[in-house]
Amino acid sequence: MESTFSRRGFLCRMGAAAAAFTLADHANAVEKTVAEGSTGKPNILLIVADDQGWGDASCNWKDTDIETPVMDEIARTGIRFSQFYVNPLCAPTRSSFLTGQYSMENGMWRGPSAEKENERRIRSDVTILPEFLKKAGYRTGIFGKWHMGYKAPNTPNARGFDEFYGFLGGAHPYTATPARRLMHNSEPYAEDLHLTDYFTEKALSFITDCAQQRQPFFCYVPYNAVHGPLWRADQPKPSGKPEWLERYARKGVDFPRRDYNAVLEHMDHSVGRLLSLLKELELEENTLVIYFSDNGACLMTDQTKANYPGNNGPLRAGKGSTYEGGIRVPCVMRWKGTFPEGLVSDELVMHFDIFSTVLEAAGLAVPTTNGHNPVHGASLITHIVSGGRERLSERTVFWELTGKVAARRGKWKLVGTLENPRGQWQKIADELEDADLELYNLDTDIDESDNLRQKHPEQYRYLKEKLISFFRSIR
């Protein structure tokens, strides 16, 4: 496969006006920054896609009809994780990589709620990633989707971010107007740009300014791509930009998949613009880049009947499910000069490992607890730097969403559906005692079609006891 940057000529012609404008805007600052040198602390660029399926990355799955050349390039020049896991829903995943904990522990077991009773938010005694980094001298910025709360003290600026351009909720149209809840810090704000371009432009400016000031940065870019709204037959207004839609029309991809692909590759290309700026600023070797999706793709065959035609490849089910298609997603990382190139890791890696990895990269101690509950994240740096020779410790990991549960240890995975506990973890532990769950061997059954509960009762009992104990341990 051609590298991202060898294809830059074609891709940049489609985004030439925006890219040229950005580089012209930042030219003087770039020259000044390169002359003065970079900061000592490593920068962190964390990019999170919204609803990008495991099969919607060309570095993951050869049978996909979509191209993700930038994700592929990061994998080629860094590391790709083939078994990277998140929660089945976006807000719980975000709360996990920001706190190092399960969403059931930090309070964000579903999306945020402003209700006085049973309010869902990250607990006030829990410290999130930008708060740690800001205290360590980092400048912190978020450009995109927040979805961790609607009012202070649960907004970005109240939770450690110096700069926020984006929206507070869970979804947003791909155009910006003041009436559509786009914000700059605490004030309404809008520009006449596709949101993918809007977030990218703001992140480019933030990185350039931090580099010019020789200040280490944590740049968090949670795109709303490729979440809906997307093209619908009853409301046929595409979310993708014309040049990207035309690209997939020429490839014979029809709606609604054409719109999905256009939005996703536009986002991937925009990540390439961020990487190009790092190269121009001579910050590539001083920046840890992390790029993954927040949950599995939403499928048109799901009960939601949503027109979000994502693809999870050979994995079963999709967003909202604790089967593999809902929780296993694409993930790549790069830290030039520090991480080896072209590494593929088959280790079981979790969302909360991002928390510990970023803290270690920044030279900060990883806490053992965060609030009342433990930090579960394991830093991935030693594993990566060793070329994969240093293995991660074997562990049992857990999932829950609206009563859908799962547990995994090694190749064995337990899956089932119970009554929605609505945050009452002792209740779900009680129900699990008599629940009838499914057991799968993921080494030989990636699509979870062969229930081995009866053939391996000892593995079934072990994982079920671990799952019950986990829910009983939550404080």
The 8 nearest C-alpha neighbors of each residue, nearest first, counted from 0:
[[1, 2, 68, 71, 3, 58, 72, 57],
 [2, 0, 5, 3, 6, 68, 4, 72],
 [1, 3, 5, 4, 72, 0, 6, 68],
 [4, 2, 68, 69, 6, 72, 5, 7],
 [3, 5, 7, 6, 2, 8, 72, 69],
 [4, 6, 2, 7, 3, 1, 8, 9],
 [7, 5, 4, 3, 8, 9, 10, 2],
 [6, 8, 4, 10, 5, 9, 11, 3],
 [9, 7, 11, 6, 10, 12, 5, 4],
 [10, 8, 12, 7, 11, 6, 13, 5],
 [9, 11, 7, 12, 13, 8, 6, 14],
 [12, 10, 14, 15, 13, 8, 9, 7],
 [13, 11, 15, 9, 10, 14, 8, 16],
 [12, 14, 11, 10, 15, 242, 9, 243],
 [15, 13, 11, 12, 17, 16, 18, 10],
 [16, 14, 12, 11, 18, 17, 13, 19],
 [15, 17, 19, 18, 14, 20, 12, 13],
 [18, 16, 20, 19, 15, 14, 21, 196],
 [17, 19, 21, 15, 20, 16, 14, 22],
 [20, 18, 22, 16, 21, 17, 15, 23],
 [19, 21, 17, 23, 18, 22, 24, 16],
 [22, 20, 24, 18, 19, 23, 17, 25],
 [23, 21, 25, 19, 24, 20, 26, 18],
 [22, 24, 26, 20, 21, 25, 19, 27],
 [23, 25, 21, 22, 26, 20, 27, 19],
 [24, 26, 22, 28, 23, 27, 29, 21],
 [27, 25, 29, 23, 28, 22, 24, 30],
 [26, 28, 30, 29, 25, 31, 24, 23],
 [27, 29, 31, 25, 30, 26, 32, 211],
 [30, 28, 26, 32, 27, 31, 280, 25],
 [29, 31, 27, 33, 28, 32, 34, 26],
 [32, 30, 28, 34, 29, 33, 35, 27],
 [33, 31, 211, 29, 35, 34, 30, 28],
 [34, 32, 36, 30, 35, 31, 280, 29],
 [33, 35, 31, 32, 36, 30, 29, 37],
 [36, 34, 32, 33, 31, 37, 213, 211],
 [35, 37, 33, 34, 32, 38, 213, 281],
 [38, 36, 213, 39, 210, 35, 282, 32],
 [37, 39, 213, 40, 214, 215, 36, 41],
 [38, 40, 41, 37, 215, 285, 213, 214],
 [41, 39, 38, 215, 361, 42, 285, 362],
 [42, 40, 285, 286, 361, 39, 215, 43],
 [41, 43, 286, 216, 215, 285, 217, 287],
 [42, 44, 217, 287, 286, 218, 45, 288],
 [45, 43, 288, 218, 219, 217, 287, 289],
 [44, 46, 219, 289, 288, 220, 290, 43],
 [47, 45, 290, 220, 221, 289, 219, 44],
 [46, 48, 221, 291, 292, 290, 222, 220],
 [47, 49, 292, 222, 51, 224, 291, 221],
 [48, 50, 224, 223, 225, 226, 293, 51],
 [49, 51, 296, 294, 295, 226, 225, 52],
 [52, 50, 296, 292, 49, 48, 295, 55],
 [51, 53, 296, 295, 311, 55, 54, 310],
 [52, 54, 328, 311, 329, 55, 312, 327],
 [53, 55, 312, 311, 310, 52, 60, 56],
 [56, 54, 52, 53, 310, 51, 63, 65],
 [57, 55, 59, 58, 54, 67, 60, 53],
 [56, 58, 59, 60, 66, 67, 61, 63],
 [57, 59, 71, 56, 60, 61, 70, 74],
 [60, 58, 56, 57, 54, 61, 329, 53],
 [59, 61, 57, 54, 62, 63, 58, 56],
 [60, 62, 63, 57, 59, 58, 54, 64],
 [63, 61, 60, 64, 312, 57, 54, 65],
 [62, 64, 65, 61, 60, 54, 57, 55],
 [65, 63, 62, 66, 55, 57, 252, 260],
 [64, 66, 63, 260, 55, 57, 67, 56],
 [65, 67, 57, 68, 264, 64, 56, 63],
 [66, 68, 70, 57, 69, 56, 264, 267],
 [69, 67, 71, 3, 70, 66, 72, 2],
 [70, 68, 72, 71, 3, 271, 67, 267],
 [69, 71, 73, 72, 67, 68, 74, 267],
 [70, 72, 68, 74, 58, 69, 73, 67],
 [73, 71, 75, 69, 74, 70, 3, 2],
 [72, 74, 70, 76, 75, 71, 77, 333],
 [73, 75, 78, 77, 79, 71, 72, 331],
 [76, 74, 341, 72, 73, 77, 71, 340],
 [77, 75, 340, 73, 341, 74, 72, 333],
 [78, 76, 333, 340, 74, 341, 73, 75],
 [79, 77, 342, 74, 332, 343, 331, 341],
 [78, 80, 331, 343, 74, 330, 344, 81],
 [81, 79, 344, 82, 330, 83, 343, 345],
 [80, 82, 345, 83, 344, 79, 343, 329],
 [83, 81, 347, 80, 345, 348, 346, 84],
 [82, 84, 348, 327, 80, 349, 328, 81],
 [85, 83, 327, 349, 326, 350, 348, 328],
 [86, 84, 326, 350, 92, 294, 349, 293],
 [85, 87, 92, 88, 326, 294, 91, 398],
 [86, 88, 319, 325, 326, 294, 318, 320],
 [89, 87, 86, 294, 319, 91, 90, 92],
 [88, 90, 92, 293, 91, 294, 93, 87],
 [91, 89, 110, 93, 92, 146, 88, 94],
 [92, 90, 102, 94, 108, 107, 93, 89],
 [93, 91, 86, 95, 89, 90, 94, 85],
 [94, 92, 90, 95, 91, 96, 97, 89],
 [93, 95, 91, 97, 92, 96, 102, 98],
 [96, 94, 100, 92, 351, 98, 93, 97],
 [95, 97, 351, 350, 354, 99, 353, 93],
 [96, 98, 128, 127, 94, 95, 354, 93],
 [99, 97, 127, 95, 100, 96, 94, 128],
 [100, 98, 351, 376, 374, 354, 95, 96],
 [101, 99, 95, 374, 98, 375, 351, 102],
 [100, 102, 103, 104, 95, 105, 99, 351],
 [101, 103, 108, 107, 91, 105, 104, 95],
 [102, 104, 108, 101, 106, 105, 107, 422],
 [105, 103, 102, 101, 106, 473, 372, 100],
 [104, 106, 102, 121, 122, 103, 107, 100],
 [105, 107, 121, 120, 122, 104, 108, 103],
 [108, 106, 102, 120, 109, 91, 121, 119],
 [107, 109, 102, 103, 91, 106, 422, 110],
 [110, 108, 107, 91, 90, 111, 119, 400],
 [109, 111, 90, 107, 112, 91, 108, 119],
 [112, 110, 119, 148, 120, 147, 109, 107],
 [111, 113, 119, 114, 118, 110, 120, 148],
 [114, 112, 118, 115, 111, 119, 149, 148],
 [113, 115, 118, 116, 112, 117, 119, 111],
 [116, 114, 118, 113, 117, 112, 119, 120],
 [115, 117, 118, 114, 113, 119, 112, 120],
 [116, 118, 119, 115, 114, 422, 112, 421],
 [119, 117, 114, 116, 112, 115, 113, 120],
 [118, 120, 111, 112, 107, 106, 117, 110],
 [121, 119, 107, 111, 106, 122, 118, 148],
 [120, 122, 106, 105, 107, 123, 125, 94],
 [121, 123, 125, 124, 106, 105, 120, 370],
 [122, 124, 125, 121, 126, 370, 120, 152],
 [123, 125, 370, 122, 126, 369, 371, 121],
 [126, 124, 370, 369, 123, 122, 127, 121],
 [127, 125, 130, 124, 369, 98, 128, 131],
 [128, 126, 98, 97, 130, 129, 125, 131],
 [127, 129, 97, 131, 130, 98, 132, 354],
 [130, 128, 132, 159, 131, 133, 127, 160],
 [131, 129, 159, 133, 128, 132, 127, 134],
 [132, 130, 128, 129, 134, 133, 135, 127],
 [133, 131, 129, 135, 137, 134, 130, 128],
 [132, 134, 137, 130, 136, 135, 131, 129],
 [133, 135, 132, 131, 136, 130, 137, 129],
 [136, 134, 132, 133, 137, 131, 363, 361],
 [137, 135, 133, 134, 132, 138, 215, 214],
 [138, 136, 133, 215, 216, 132, 135, 139],
 [137, 139, 216, 133, 217, 215, 161, 136],
 [138, 140, 217, 160, 161, 216, 137, 218],
 [139, 141, 162, 218, 160, 161, 163, 219],
 [142, 140, 219, 163, 220, 218, 162, 143],
 [143, 141, 164, 220, 198, 165, 163, 202],
 [144, 142, 165, 221, 222, 198, 220, 164],
 [143, 145, 166, 221, 165, 223, 146, 222],
 [144, 146, 167, 147, 166, 143, 168, 155],
 [147, 145, 168, 167, 169, 148, 90, 144],
 [146, 148, 145, 111, 90, 153, 120, 154],
 [149, 147, 153, 111, 154, 146, 150, 120],
 [148, 150, 167, 154, 153, 151, 147, 113],
 [149, 151, 153, 154, 148, 152, 113, 167],
 [152, 150, 153, 154, 157, 149, 148, 156],
 [151, 153, 157, 154, 150, 158, 148, 123],
 [154, 152, 151, 148, 150, 157, 158, 149],
 [153, 155, 151, 157, 148, 150, 156, 152],
 [156, 154, 158, 160, 157, 159, 163, 153],
 [155, 157, 160, 158, 154, 159, 161, 184],
 [156, 158, 152, 154, 155, 159, 151, 153],
 [159, 157, 155, 156, 160, 154, 130, 153],
 [158, 160, 130, 129, 156, 157, 133, 161],
 [159, 161, 156, 139, 155, 140, 162, 158],
 [162, 160, 139, 140, 156, 159, 138, 163],
 [161, 163, 140, 160, 184, 141, 139, 164],
 [164, 162, 184, 141, 183, 140, 142, 165],
 [165, 163, 183, 142, 182, 143, 184, 141],
 [164, 166, 143, 182, 181, 142, 144, 163],
 [167, 165, 181, 144, 182, 168, 180, 145],
 [166, 168, 145, 146, 149, 144, 148, 165],
 [169, 167, 146, 166, 170, 145, 144, 149],
 [168, 170, 146, 144, 167, 171, 145, 90],
 [171, 169, 168, 223, 227, 226, 172, 228],
 [170, 172, 173, 228, 169, 223, 179, 227],
 [173, 171, 174, 228, 170, 227, 175, 238],
 [172, 174, 194, 193, 238, 171, 175, 195],
 [175, 173, 193, 172, 194, 192, 176, 191],
 [176, 174, 189, 190, 191, 179, 181, 194],
 [175, 177, 189, 179, 178, 174, 190, 181],
 [178, 176, 179, 189, 188, 187, 180, 181],
 [179, 177, 176, 180, 181, 175, 187, 189],
 [178, 180, 176, 177, 181, 175, 171, 172],
 [179, 181, 178, 166, 177, 182, 187, 167],
 [180, 182, 166, 165, 188, 179, 187, 189],
 [183, 181, 187, 188, 165, 186, 164, 166],
 [184, 182, 164, 186, 188, 163, 185, 187],
 [183, 185, 163, 186, 182, 162, 164, 156],
 [186, 184, 183, 182, 187, 156, 163, 154],
 [185, 187, 183, 182, 184, 188, 181, 180],
 [188, 186, 182, 177, 181, 183, 180, 185],
 [187, 189, 182, 183, 181, 177, 186, 190],
 [190, 188, 176, 175, 177, 181, 191, 187],
 [191, 189, 192, 175, 176, 188, 197, 174],
 [190, 192, 175, 189, 193, 174, 176, 197],
 [193, 191, 197, 190, 194, 196, 174, 175],
 [192, 194, 174, 196, 195, 173, 197, 191],
 [195, 193, 197, 173, 196, 174, 192, 198],
 [194, 196, 197, 198, 193, 266, 199, 222],
 [197, 195, 199, 194, 193, 198, 200, 192],
 [198, 196, 194, 200, 199, 195, 192, 193],
 [199, 197, 142, 201, 195, 200, 196, 143],
 [198, 200, 196, 202, 197, 201, 203, 195],
 [201, 199, 203, 197, 202, 198, 196, 204],
 [202, 200, 204, 198, 203, 199, 205, 197],
 [201, 203, 205, 199, 204, 200, 206, 198],
 [204, 202, 200, 206, 201, 205, 199, 207],
 [203, 205, 207, 201, 202, 206, 208, 200],
 [204, 206, 202, 208, 203, 207, 209, 201],
 [207, 205, 209, 203, 208, 204, 210, 202],
 [208, 206, 210, 204, 205, 209, 211, 203],
 [207, 209, 211, 205, 210, 206, 204, 212],
 [210, 208, 214, 212, 206, 211, 207, 213],
 [211, 209, 213, 207, 212, 208, 214, 32],
 [210, 212, 32, 208, 213, 209, 207, 28],
 [211, 213, 209, 210, 214, 208, 32, 207],
 [214, 212, 210, 38, 211, 37, 209, 215],
 [213, 215, 209, 212, 38, 210, 216, 138],
 [216, 214, 137, 42, 40, 38, 138, 41],
 [217, 215, 138, 42, 137, 139, 218, 43],
 [216, 218, 43, 139, 42, 44, 138, 219],
 [217, 219, 44, 140, 216, 139, 43, 141],
 [218, 220, 141, 45, 46, 44, 140, 217],
 [221, 219, 46, 142, 143, 141, 222, 45],
 [222, 220, 47, 143, 144, 46, 48, 219],
 [223, 221, 143, 224, 48, 220, 144, 47],
 [222, 224, 49, 226, 225, 144, 221, 143],
 [225, 223, 226, 222, 49, 48, 263, 262],
 [224, 226, 49, 263, 50, 223, 262, 51],
 [227, 225, 224, 49, 223, 50, 228, 170],
 [228, 226, 229, 225, 307, 170, 172, 171],
 [227, 229, 172, 226, 238, 230, 171, 173],
 [228, 230, 227, 238, 237, 231, 258, 307],
 [229, 231, 237, 235, 236, 255, 258, 238],
 [232, 230, 234, 235, 233, 306, 229, 255],
 [231, 233, 235, 234, 230, 255, 254, 236],
 [232, 234, 231, 235, 230, 236, 306, 229],
 [235, 233, 231, 232, 236, 230, 237, 229],
 [236, 234, 231, 232, 230, 233, 237, 229],
 [235, 237, 230, 234, 238, 231, 229, 232],
 [238, 236, 230, 239, 258, 229, 235, 240],
 [237, 239, 229, 173, 230, 258, 236, 240],
 [240, 238, 262, 261, 237, 258, 244, 241],
 [239, 241, 243, 242, 244, 238, 261, 262],
 [242, 240, 244, 243, 245, 239, 246, 261],
 [243, 241, 245, 244, 240, 13, 246, 239],
 [244, 242, 261, 246, 245, 241, 240, 239],
 [243, 245, 241, 261, 246, 247, 242, 248],
 [246, 244, 248, 242, 243, 247, 241, 249],
 [245, 247, 243, 244, 249, 248, 242, 250],
 [248, 246, 250, 249, 244, 245, 252, 257],
 [247, 249, 245, 251, 250, 246, 252, 244],
 [250, 248, 247, 251, 246, 245, 252, 244],
 [251, 249, 247, 248, 252, 246, 245, 64],
 [250, 252, 248, 249, 253, 247, 257, 246],
 [253, 251, 257, 247, 248, 250, 256, 254],
 [252, 254, 257, 256, 255, 251, 248, 247],
 [255, 253, 257, 256, 258, 252, 230, 259],
 [254, 256, 257, 258, 230, 253, 259, 308],
 [255, 257, 254, 259, 258, 308, 253, 260],
 [258, 256, 254, 253, 252, 260, 255, 259],
 [259, 257, 261, 256, 260, 239, 255, 237],
 [258, 260, 256, 262, 257, 261, 263, 225],
 [261, 259, 263, 257, 258, 262, 264, 65],
 [260, 262, 243, 258, 244, 239, 264, 259],
 [263, 261, 239, 265, 259, 260, 264, 225],
 [262, 264, 260, 266, 265, 261, 225, 224],
 [263, 265, 267, 266, 261, 262, 67, 260],
 [266, 264, 268, 262, 263, 267, 261, 269],
 [267, 265, 269, 263, 264, 268, 195, 262],
 [266, 268, 264, 270, 269, 265, 69, 67],
 [269, 267, 271, 265, 266, 270, 264, 69],
 [270, 268, 266, 272, 271, 267, 265, 199],
 [271, 269, 273, 267, 272, 268, 274, 266],
 [272, 270, 268, 274, 269, 273, 69, 275],
 [271, 273, 269, 275, 270, 274, 276, 268],
 [272, 274, 270, 276, 271, 275, 203, 277],
 [273, 275, 271, 277, 276, 272, 278, 270],
 [276, 274, 272, 278, 277, 273, 271, 279],
 [275, 277, 279, 273, 278, 274, 280, 272],
 [278, 276, 282, 274, 280, 283, 275, 279],
 [277, 279, 281, 275, 276, 280, 283, 282],
 [278, 280, 276, 281, 277, 275, 29, 282],
 [279, 281, 277, 282, 278, 29, 33, 276],
 [282, 280, 278, 279, 283, 277, 33, 284],
 [281, 283, 277, 285, 280, 284, 278, 286],
 [284, 282, 277, 286, 285, 278, 281, 335],
 [285, 283, 335, 282, 336, 286, 334, 337],
 [284, 286, 41, 282, 283, 42, 287, 334],
 [287, 285, 42, 41, 283, 43, 284, 334],
 [286, 288, 334, 43, 333, 44, 42, 289],
 [289, 287, 44, 333, 332, 45, 286, 43],
 [288, 290, 332, 45, 46, 331, 44, 287],
 [291, 289, 46, 331, 330, 47, 45, 332],
 [292, 290, 330, 47, 329, 48, 331, 46],
 [293, 291, 48, 47, 51, 294, 49, 328],
 [292, 294, 89, 49, 92, 50, 48, 85],
 [295, 293, 87, 50, 326, 292, 88, 85],
 [294, 296, 325, 52, 318, 317, 324, 50],
 [295, 297, 52, 50, 309, 51, 318, 317],
 [296, 298, 318, 317, 309, 307, 295, 50],
 [299, 297, 308, 300, 309, 301, 307, 317],
 [298, 300, 308, 304, 301, 305, 306, 307],
 [299, 301, 298, 304, 302, 303, 305, 308],
 [302, 300, 303, 298, 299, 304, 297, 317],
 [301, 303, 304, 300, 305, 299, 298, 297],
 [302, 304, 305, 301, 299, 300, 298, 297],
 [305, 303, 302, 299, 301, 300, 306, 298],
 [306, 304, 303, 307, 299, 298, 301, 297],
 [305, 307, 299, 308, 231, 304, 255, 229],
 [308, 306, 305, 297, 309, 298, 299, 227],
 [309, 307, 298, 299, 256, 306, 297, 310],
 [310, 308, 296, 298, 297, 307, 52, 311],
 [309, 311, 54, 52, 312, 55, 296, 308],
 [310, 312, 54, 53, 52, 324, 314, 296],
 [311, 313, 54, 314, 310, 53, 60, 63],
 [314, 312, 446, 311, 315, 445, 54, 324],
 [315, 313, 324, 446, 323, 312, 311, 445],
 [314, 316, 324, 446, 323, 322, 447, 313],
 [317, 315, 324, 322, 325, 320, 314, 323],
 [318, 316, 325, 324, 297, 295, 296, 320],
 [317, 319, 325, 295, 297, 296, 87, 320],
 [318, 320, 87, 88, 325, 317, 321, 400],
 [321, 319, 325, 322, 318, 87, 317, 316],
 [322, 320, 325, 405, 326, 403, 404, 87],
 [321, 323, 320, 324, 325, 315, 316, 326],
 [322, 324, 326, 327, 325, 314, 315, 321],
 [325, 323, 317, 314, 316, 315, 311, 295],
 [324, 326, 317, 295, 318, 320, 87, 323],
 [325, 327, 85, 87, 84, 323, 86, 295],
 [328, 326, 84, 323, 83, 324, 325, 82],
 [327, 329, 53, 295, 83, 292, 52, 84],
 [330, 328, 53, 291, 292, 56, 83, 59],
 [331, 329, 291, 80, 290, 79, 83, 328],
 [330, 332, 79, 290, 74, 78, 289, 80],
 [333, 331, 289, 78, 288, 77, 290, 73],
 [332, 334, 77, 288, 287, 73, 335, 78],
 [335, 333, 287, 338, 337, 286, 284, 288],
 [336, 334, 284, 337, 338, 283, 333, 77],
 [335, 337, 284, 338, 334, 339, 285, 283],
 [338, 336, 335, 334, 339, 384, 284, 333],
 [339, 337, 384, 334, 335, 336, 77, 383],
 [340, 338, 77, 386, 384, 337, 342, 341],
 [341, 339, 77, 76, 342, 75, 338, 78],
 [340, 342, 75, 77, 76, 78, 74, 343],
 [343, 341, 78, 340, 77, 79, 344, 339],
 [344, 342, 79, 78, 80, 341, 345, 81],
 [343, 345, 80, 346, 81, 79, 342, 387],
 [344, 346, 81, 82, 80, 347, 343, 348],
 [345, 347, 344, 348, 82, 391, 80, 390],
 [346, 348, 82, 83, 345, 349, 84, 409],
 [349, 347, 83, 346, 84, 82, 352, 350],
 [350, 348, 84, 352, 351, 83, 85, 347],
 [349, 351, 85, 96, 352, 353, 84, 95],
 [350, 352, 96, 99, 376, 95, 353, 354],
 [351, 353, 376, 377, 355, 354, 350, 349],
 [354, 352, 356, 351, 96, 355, 350, 357],
 [355, 353, 99, 96, 352, 351, 357, 356],
 [354, 356, 378, 358, 352, 376, 357, 353],
 [355, 357, 378, 353, 359, 358, 379, 354],
 [358, 356, 360, 359, 354, 355, 353, 361],
 [359, 357, 363, 361, 355, 360, 356, 365],
 [358, 360, 362, 356, 361, 363, 357, 355],
 [359, 361, 357, 358, 362, 356, 41, 363],
 [362, 360, 358, 359, 363, 357, 41, 40],
 [363, 361, 359, 360, 358, 364, 40, 357],
 [364, 362, 358, 359, 361, 365, 360, 135],
 [363, 365, 366, 359, 358, 362, 355, 361],
 [364, 366, 355, 358, 363, 367, 359, 374],
 [367, 365, 368, 364, 374, 369, 373, 355],
 [366, 368, 374, 373, 365, 369, 375, 372],
 [369, 367, 373, 374, 366, 372, 370, 371],
 [370, 368, 125, 372, 373, 374, 371, 126],
 [369, 371, 125, 124, 372, 368, 126, 122],
 [372, 370, 369, 474, 368, 373, 124, 125],
 [371, 373, 368, 370, 369, 104, 474, 374],
 [374, 372, 368, 367, 369, 375, 100, 371],
 [373, 375, 368, 99, 367, 100, 376, 369],
 [376, 374, 100, 99, 373, 377, 351, 352],
 [377, 375, 352, 351, 99, 355, 374, 354],
 [378, 376, 352, 355, 379, 375, 356, 351],
 [377, 379, 356, 355, 380, 352, 376, 359],
 [380, 378, 382, 356, 381, 383, 377, 352],
 [379, 381, 383, 382, 378, 384, 356, 360],
 [382, 380, 384, 383, 379, 385, 389, 378],
 [383, 381, 389, 387, 379, 380, 385, 384],
 [382, 384, 380, 386, 385, 381, 387, 379],
 [385, 383, 381, 338, 386, 382, 380, 339],
 [386, 384, 387, 383, 382, 388, 389, 381],
 [385, 387, 383, 384, 388, 339, 382, 342],
 [386, 388, 382, 385, 389, 383, 390, 344],
 [387, 389, 385, 386, 390, 382, 383, 384],
 [390, 388, 382, 387, 385, 381, 391, 386],
 [391, 389, 382, 388, 392, 387, 346, 393],
 [390, 392, 393, 389, 382, 346, 379, 377],
 [393, 391, 394, 390, 377, 389, 346, 347],
 [392, 394, 391, 409, 395, 408, 347, 390],
 [395, 393, 408, 392, 396, 409, 407, 391],
 [394, 396, 408, 407, 406, 397, 393, 465],
 [395, 397, 407, 406, 394, 408, 398, 405],
 [398, 396, 406, 405, 407, 466, 395, 399],
 [397, 399, 405, 404, 406, 86, 321, 400],
 [400, 398, 404, 403, 402, 405, 401, 397],
 [399, 401, 403, 402, 404, 87, 398, 319],
 [402, 400, 419, 403, 399, 420, 421, 418],
 [403, 401, 419, 417, 418, 400, 416, 404],
 [402, 404, 416, 400, 399, 401, 415, 417],
 [405, 403, 399, 398, 415, 414, 402, 416],
 [406, 404, 414, 398, 413, 397, 321, 415],
 [405, 407, 397, 413, 396, 412, 466, 398],
 [408, 406, 412, 396, 395, 411, 413, 409],
 [409, 407, 395, 411, 394, 410, 412, 396],
 [408, 410, 411, 407, 393, 394, 395, 347],
 [409, 411, 441, 440, 442, 408, 412, 407],
 [412, 410, 440, 408, 409, 407, 439, 441],
 [411, 413, 407, 439, 406, 438, 440, 414],
 [412, 414, 438, 406, 405, 437, 407, 439],
 [415, 413, 405, 437, 404, 436, 438, 412],
 [414, 416, 436, 404, 403, 437, 405, 417],
 [417, 415, 403, 402, 404, 418, 414, 436],
 [418, 416, 402, 403, 419, 415, 430, 434],
 [417, 419, 402, 420, 416, 401, 427, 430],
 [418, 420, 402, 401, 421, 417, 403, 400],
 [421, 419, 423, 422, 427, 418, 402, 426],
 [422, 420, 419, 423, 401, 402, 424, 108],
 [421, 423, 420, 424, 108, 103, 117, 106],
 [424, 422, 420, 426, 421, 425, 427, 419],
 [423, 425, 427, 426, 470, 422, 428, 420],
 [426, 424, 428, 427, 471, 423, 429, 470],
 [425, 427, 429, 424, 428, 423, 430, 420],
 [426, 428, 430, 424, 429, 425, 420, 431],
 [429, 427, 467, 425, 431, 426, 430, 470],
 [430, 428, 426, 427, 431, 432, 425, 467],
 [429, 431, 427, 432, 428, 433, 434, 426],
 [430, 432, 434, 428, 429, 433, 427, 467],
 [431, 433, 430, 429, 434, 428, 467, 463],
 [434, 432, 431, 430, 435, 429, 436, 428],
 [433, 435, 431, 432, 436, 430, 417, 415],
 [434, 436, 433, 437, 415, 431, 416, 432],
 [437, 435, 415, 414, 434, 413, 438, 416],
 [438, 436, 414, 413, 450, 452, 415, 439],
 [437, 439, 413, 452, 451, 450, 412, 459],
 [440, 438, 412, 450, 411, 451, 447, 441],
 [439, 441, 411, 410, 442, 444, 443, 412],
 [442, 440, 444, 445, 410, 443, 439, 411],
 [443, 441, 440, 410, 444, 445, 411, 439],
 [442, 444, 441, 440, 445, 410, 439, 446],
 [445, 443, 441, 447, 446, 440, 442, 448],
 [444, 446, 441, 447, 443, 314, 442, 313],
 [445, 447, 314, 315, 444, 448, 313, 323],
 [448, 446, 444, 445, 449, 439, 315, 441],
 [447, 449, 446, 450, 444, 439, 445, 315],
 [450, 448, 447, 451, 439, 444, 440, 438],
 [449, 451, 438, 439, 437, 452, 448, 447],
 [452, 450, 454, 438, 453, 439, 455, 449],
 [451, 453, 438, 455, 454, 456, 450, 459],
 [452, 454, 451, 455, 456, 450, 459, 438],
 [455, 453, 451, 452, 456, 450, 457, 459],
 [454, 456, 452, 457, 458, 453, 451, 459],
 [455, 457, 459, 458, 453, 452, 460, 454],
 [456, 458, 460, 459, 455, 461, 462, 452],
 [459, 457, 461, 456, 460, 455, 462, 411],
 [458, 460, 456, 457, 462, 461, 452, 463],
 [461, 459, 463, 457, 458, 462, 464, 456],
 [462, 460, 458, 464, 463, 459, 457, 465],
 [463, 461, 465, 464, 459, 460, 466, 458],
 [462, 464, 466, 460, 465, 461, 459, 467],
 [465, 463, 467, 461, 466, 462, 460, 468],
 [466, 464, 462, 468, 463, 467, 469, 461],
 [465, 467, 463, 469, 464, 468, 462, 406],
 [466, 468, 428, 464, 469, 470, 465, 463],
 [469, 467, 471, 465, 466, 470, 464, 472],
 [468, 470, 466, 472, 471, 467, 465, 473],
 [469, 471, 472, 424, 467, 468, 473, 428],
 [470, 472, 468, 469, 425, 473, 428, 467],
 [473, 471, 469, 470, 468, 474, 467, 425],
 [474, 472, 470, 471, 104, 469, 372, 424],
 [473, 472, 371, 372, 104, 471, 424, 470]]
